[in-house]
Amino acid sequence: VRGWLGVGVQEMTNSLAKNLNAKGTKGALVTGVTKGGPAEKAGIKKGDVIVSLDGIPLEGVNDFRNRLAASPVGKTVEIELRRRGEMVVVHTSIAAYKATPQQTAAELRGKLGIEVKEISNLEARRRRMENREGVLLAKVDPNSPAERAGLEAGDILHQINNQNLRGVGDYIRVLEPVQPGEEVLLLVRDGRTGEVGFLTVVAR
């Protein structure tokens, strides 16, 4: 059973560090916090930068994910955060990974900068789709890889890296192993025109 905190994270960049009044690009920037998860209970907020676990500095997102997954369930960890330039220390217990698909999708939001949801029967009919396969882009974050690639809320994502998406579960399975800096091939249906085409984005 792998350890879980209930946070979505992305790599820090120089421009993000400047805007967030952070020092340097090491650590993991929190992009989402799962309701009821260990991170929320500890008071971790979106925009915090996690800089160390149990006193050991973090290099980046992969370091954070690997160390978290390897942590024993039930272990109390000390998490050092940078919040608006101030250092904050919180303690929380590692939980067993048991998030719902929607929660996990929220944690993956930082990779491409999109919030996704299942396609309803109504949506499928409105768009004259033969079935409900794919995921609906509910939100696209400003200055995200998705926005830079031209994606908009209302678009439908049908494939990631040539793998069909039947719904949010497939989206998670395919996107979760993608590493920061990796190029991702998407098959997207334009929400306004209905046209379907491929495009690439670089995960963060």
C-alpha positions in Angstrom: 0.0 0.0 0.0 1.5 3.3 -1.0 1.5 6.4 1.1 -0.9 9.3 0.4 -1.2 12.9 1.5 -4.0 14.2 -0.7 -2.1 16.9 -2.6 -1.5 17.7 -6.2 1.9 19.2 -7.0 3.9 20.6 -9.8 7.6 21.6 -10.4 8.7 25.1 -9.4 10.0 27.4 -12.1 11.9 30.6 -11.8 8.9 32.7 -12.8 6.6 30.9 -10.3 9.3 31.3 -7.6 9.3 35.1 -8.3 5.5 35.4 -8.2 5.2 33.3 -5.1 8.0 35.1 -3.3 9.8 31.8 -3.0 13.6 31.3 -2.9 14.8 29.0 -5.7 13.1 26.3 -7.6 13.6 23.3 -5.3 10.5 21.8 -3.7 7.0 20.9 -4.9 4.3 23.6 -5.5 0.9 22.6 -4.2 -1.8 22.9 -6.9 -4.7 21.2 -5.2 -5.6 19.7 -1.8 -8.1 16.8 -1.5 -11.0 17.5 0.8 -10.7 15.4 4.0 -7.2 14.2 3.2 -4.2 14.3 5.5 -2.8 17.5 3.8 -6.0 19.4 4.3 -6.2 18.4 7.9 -2.7 19.6 8.5 -3.6 23.0 7.0 -1.6 22.7 3.7 -3.0 25.1 1.1 -2.9 25.6 -2.6 0.1 27.8 -3.4 2.3 26.4 -0.6 5.7 25.1 -1.6 6.7 21.9 0.2 10.5 22.2 0.7 11.3 19.2 3.0 9.9 16.0 4.4 11.2 15.0 7.9 13.9 17.6 7.7 15.3 16.3 4.3 15.1 18.9 1.5 13.1 18.0 -1.6 14.7 18.3 -5.0 11.4 18.4 -6.9 8.1 16.7 -7.7 9.5 13.2 -8.4 11.5 13.2 -5.2 8.4 14.2 -3.3 6.2 11.5 -4.9 8.8 8.8 -4.5 9.5 9.5 -0.8 5.8 9.8 -0.1 4.9 6.5 -1.8 7.7 4.8 0.2 6.5 6.2 3.5 4.8 3.7 5.8 1.1 4.2 6.3 0.3 5.8 9.7 3.7 7.4 10.0 3.7 11.0 11.2 5.8 13.2 9.0 7.1 16.7 9.5 6.5 18.9 6.4 8.3 22.2 5.9 6.4 24.7 3.7 7.1 28.0 2.3 4.0 30.2 2.3 4.1 33.7 0.9 7.8 33.9 1.8 7.3 32.6 5.4 8.4 29.2 6.6 5.7 27.0 8.1 6.1 23.5 9.7 3.2 21.1 9.9 2.8 17.5 11.0 0.4 14.9 9.5 0.0 11.2 9.3 0.6 9.3 6.0 -2.7 7.7 4.8 -3.2 4.6 2.6 -3.9 5.6 -1.0 -7.7 5.3 -1.4 -8.7 8.4 -3.2 -11.7 8.5 -5.5 -11.1 9.0 -9.2 -12.3 12.6 -9.0 -9.9 13.3 -6.1 -7.0 11.7 -7.9 -7.8 13.6 -11.1 -7.7 16.8 -9.0 -4.2 15.9 -7.7 -3.0 15.4 -11.3 -4.4 18.7 -12.3 -1.0 20.4 -12.1 0.6 18.2 -14.8 -1.3 19.7 -17.7 -3.3 22.4 -16.0 -6.8 20.9 -16.6 -9.7 19.9 -14.5 -11.6 17.0 -16.0 -15.0 15.3 -15.4 -17.0 12.5 -16.9 -19.1 13.2 -20.0 -22.8 13.1 -19.1 -25.5 11.7 -21.4 -26.8 15.2 -21.9 -23.4 16.5 -23.0 -22.9 13.6 -25.4 -26.3 14.2 -27.0 -25.7 17.9 -27.2 -22.4 17.3 -29.0 -23.9 14.5 -31.3 -21.3 12.1 -29.9 -21.8 8.4 -30.6 -20.9 7.5 -27.1 -19.6 9.0 -23.8 -16.0 8.0 -24.2 -13.4 10.6 -23.2 -13.3 13.2 -20.5 -14.7 16.7 -20.5 -12.3 19.7 -19.8 -14.2 21.5 -17.0 -11.5 24.1 -16.5 -8.1 25.0 -18.1 -5.7 26.9 -15.8 -4.1 30.2 -17.0 -0.5 29.9 -18.3 -0.7 26.1 -18.1 0.7 23.6 -20.7 -2.9 23.0 -21.8 -3.8 26.6 -22.3 -0.5 27.2 -24.2 -1.5 24.3 -26.5 -4.8 26.0 -27.2 -7.1 23.8 -25.1 -10.3 25.4 -23.7 -13.0 24.5 -21.1 -15.6 22.5 -23.0 -13.1 20.5 -25.1 -13.2 16.8 -24.9 -10.0 14.7 -24.4 -10.3 11.3 -26.2 -6.7 9.9 -26.1 -3.5 10.4 -24.2 -0.4 9.0 -25.9 -2.5 6.9 -28.3 -4.5 5.3 -25.4 -8.2 5.7 -25.5 -9.9 7.3 -22.5 -13.3 5.8 -21.6 -13.6 8.1 -18.6 -11.8 9.7 -15.6 -10.4 6.3 -14.5 -8.5 5.9 -17.8 -7.3 9.5 -17.7 -5.7 8.9 -14.3 -4.2 5.5 -15.3 -2.5 7.0 -18.4 -1.5 10.4 -17.0 -0.2 9.4 -13.6 3.1 7.9 -14.8 3.9 10.9 -17.0 7.0 12.7 -15.8 7.6 16.5 -15.7 9.1 17.7 -19.0 7.7 14.7 -20.9 5.9 15.4 -24.2 2.3 14.1 -24.2 0.2 13.4 -27.3 -3.5 14.3 -27.0 -6.4 13.6 -29.2 -8.9 16.4 -28.6 -12.4 17.3 -29.8 -12.9 21.0 -30.1 -15.8 22.0 -27.8 -17.0 24.7 -30.2 -16.5 23.2 -33.7 -16.7 19.5 -32.9 -13.5 19.0 -34.9 -11.1 16.3 -33.7 -7.3 16.6 -33.9 -4.0 15.7 -32.3 -1.7 18.1 -30.4 1.2 17.8 -28.1 1.8 19.4 -24.6 4.7 19.2 -22.3 3.8 18.0 -18.8 5.1 20.0 -15.8 
